[in-house]
Every structure is written in structure tokens, then in C-alpha cells.
């Protein structure tokens, strides 16, 4: 298995070294951090719902993540605007990835971003469902971790097996054939459902 590419041609996002470091994360840090945080979320939600309710909320959180992933990539990450600051923000959060897609330190979401978004989602779920919303958060964040791991693997490793090859091919076509199509990373059937699969998107 080839080693991840820690690119020497990294796109610089900030003049400040401190800010620049916050935009980077190694696969080891990502894996260790979420190996701790996901069980912590489960521990926090323990006792707030019955096992059946907890499982249902977990599954609902996964579904919410799946739709969020698609909408985020299609409508936010590829937002077009005439406003300079909006264009800069889009480049900051995603455009730089298209400029250098195989940089392993920019292939995963930095913790300050993922934890901040996760905290807002947690507050939303708890506001809607009470303490049991933590189980929905667990499903949402599990979906996120799977998404980011798959995305990283698509860029860094040869994906083997029927599913792995299908996922990699789908995403590589987004980068190298048409970046205005194939927005889904994990639930690639959504591009067919929403008409954004390469060859089907009507402009």
C-alpha cells in the first residue's frame, strides 16, 4: 500500500503560521481523535433513551448526515458568487482541495472545524429531542467519520473490491472529469437520485 502524499506543493491559505497549522490534520491524529470522541459521545448519551430508541436515533443521525454531506458538497463547497469574500471562503473550505487534491494533510477535516460543527449539530438535536438527541449526534458524527475516511482513501490508496473501486471512480470523476457533478462521497446513489451524476446533470 503506497504512503499518503504529504505534498510539498501545498496551497497556502493564511500568512499566519498558527492559522495555517489549524488547516492541517494528519490521518493518525484524525483516527486517534475520533477513536476517543465517538465513544465519549455514546457515553454522554448513555441512559437518555432505551436501546431501541437509541438505535433508531443513531440510524436517523446517519440519514441526516448522508443528506447533509451531499447538500454541503453540492451547494456550499461549489457555491459560485460574484462577492470576493464569498469566493475566498469557498476556496478556503474546499477550492484549495481541488487545486491540490492529493495532499494528505488537507484530505481530512481539521478538528477545529469538525468539532465546532458537531457542537452546533449537538445543540440542535438536543433542542429538538432533549438529551436523547445525543444518540442522533452519534449517528451523524459516525457518518461524518466514515465519509472523511472514504474521501481520504479515495485520494491516497488504491481502493480494492467492487465497492471500493466504485467509490473511488465516482469521486475521481468529480475531480478529473466534471467537478459540477458526482457530489456524493459515500452514498453515491444520491447523485443518481438528484440528477447530478456525471452525464445526467442539466445545466
N, C-alpha and C positions, 0 to 999 in steps of 0.2 A: 504494500500500500504506500503510495507516494506521500511525502510530508506536505502539510499545508504550506501555502505560499505566503510568507511574511514579506510582502512586497517592498522593494527599495524605491519604487516609483509611487509611493503613497501620495494621494491628493491631500494637500494641507488645507485644513478648514479654519484654523484660528492662528493668529500670531502668537498668542499666549501659549506657552508650553503646558501650563496646567490645564487649560481648557482643551488643548489638543489631546492630552493623555486621557481625558474623560470620554473622548470619542472612540477609544480603542478598548478591545477586550480580547484576551486570549481564549482559545477553546477550553483550556484547563480551568481558568477562572470561572468561565461560564458554567461548566459542568459541576464544579465543586460548589459554586454558589447556589445553584438550583437544586442540587442534591440535598442541601440543607434547608432551603426556603420552602420547597414543596411540602416536605414533612412537617415543617413548622406551621404552614397554613392548615394542614389536616389536623394537627394537634390543637390549634386555636379553635377550629370548628367542632372539635370532639364534644359530643353531648348536646349539641344545639339542634340536632334532628335525628330521627330514627334512621337505622341503616338503609331502609328502603327510600325514605325521603332524601337522605344524603346522597345516595347513588343517583336518584332522579335529578337532583340539583347539580351534581357533578356532570352528568350527561348533558343537561341543559347548558351548563357553562361551556362545555366543549362545542356545542352547536353555536352558541353565541360567538365564541372565538372564531370558529370557521367562517362565519359570515363577516365578522369584523376584519379578519385577515384579508378577505377578498376585497371588501369595500375600501379598507385602508390603502391597499396597494393600488387599486384602480383609480380611486377618486382623490386621495391625498398625495400619495407618493408620485403620481404622474399628473398632478394638477398643473395646468397651464394658466399663466397670468401675465398681464402687462405691467403689474406692480413689481418693482425691483425687489422690495423686501420679501415679497411672497416667493418670487423666483429663487432668492437666496435661501430661504427656509426650506424650500423643496429640494434644492441642491444639497443643503446641509443634511437633511434626514434621509435622502435616497439618491439624488442625482449623482453624488460622488461615487456611489456604488456602481453605477452604470459606466462611469469613467474608468474605474479600476475594479472590475467585478471579482477578481480572484484574490484580493488582499485578505488574508486570513484574519487579520486584526480588526477588519471592518466588516466581516461576514456575519457577525452576531450583534444583537442589540446591546449597547453598553448598559450596565446596571443602573446608572442614574436615570436613564430613560425608561427602561422596562419596569423598574421598581416604582417609579413615580406614576406611570400609567396604571400599573397594577393597584397602587394605593387608591387612586381615583375610582377605578372599577370596583374595588372592595367597598368603598364608601357608598357607591351607587347601589350595589347588590344588598348591602346591609340596610340601607334606607328603604329599599323595596320589600325585603324579605325578613328583616330582623337578623339576629345572629346566625341563622341558618344560611344566610347569603354567603357565608364564608365557604360553604361547600360548592356553591356555584363559582366562586372565585377560584377554588382549587381546580375545577374543570377548565375554566378559562385560562389559567396560567399553565396548566398541563398542556393544553392545546398550543399555547404560545411556545413553550419549550420544545415541543415536537416540531412545530413549524420552523423555528430557528435552527434546530439541529438538522432537519431535512434540507433547509436552504443552504446551510454551511456545507453539508455533504455534497450537494449538487455542484458546488463550485470547487471543492477540494479533493474529492475522491471519485474513483470510478464506481458508479452505482451498479450493483450486480443484482441479478434476478429480474423477473418480469416487472414487478412494481418499481424497483429502484431505477431501472432503465427508463420506464415510462415517466417517472417524476423528473429525472434529470433531463430527458429530452424535452419535456414540456417547458421546463424553466429555461433551458439553454436557448430554445427557440424564442422565448421572450427577450433574451439579451441580444441574440445574434441574427434574428430574422425580422421580428416586429415587436418593439417594446410597447406598442399600444394594444397588445393582445396577450393572452396567456398570463393573466394576473395571479391566478391561484398557485400556491406552492405545494400545499398538502392535498387539499380537496380539489384536485384538478378537474373533476366533473363539473364544478361550478362554472368554468369558462364555457362549457357547452350549454349549461342551463341558462346563463345570462348572455349568450351570444357573443362572447369575447374570445373564443378560441380562434387561433390563427386561421384565417381563411373565411371566418364567419362574421367578424365584426363589421357592422355597417357604419360608415363614416358620413 
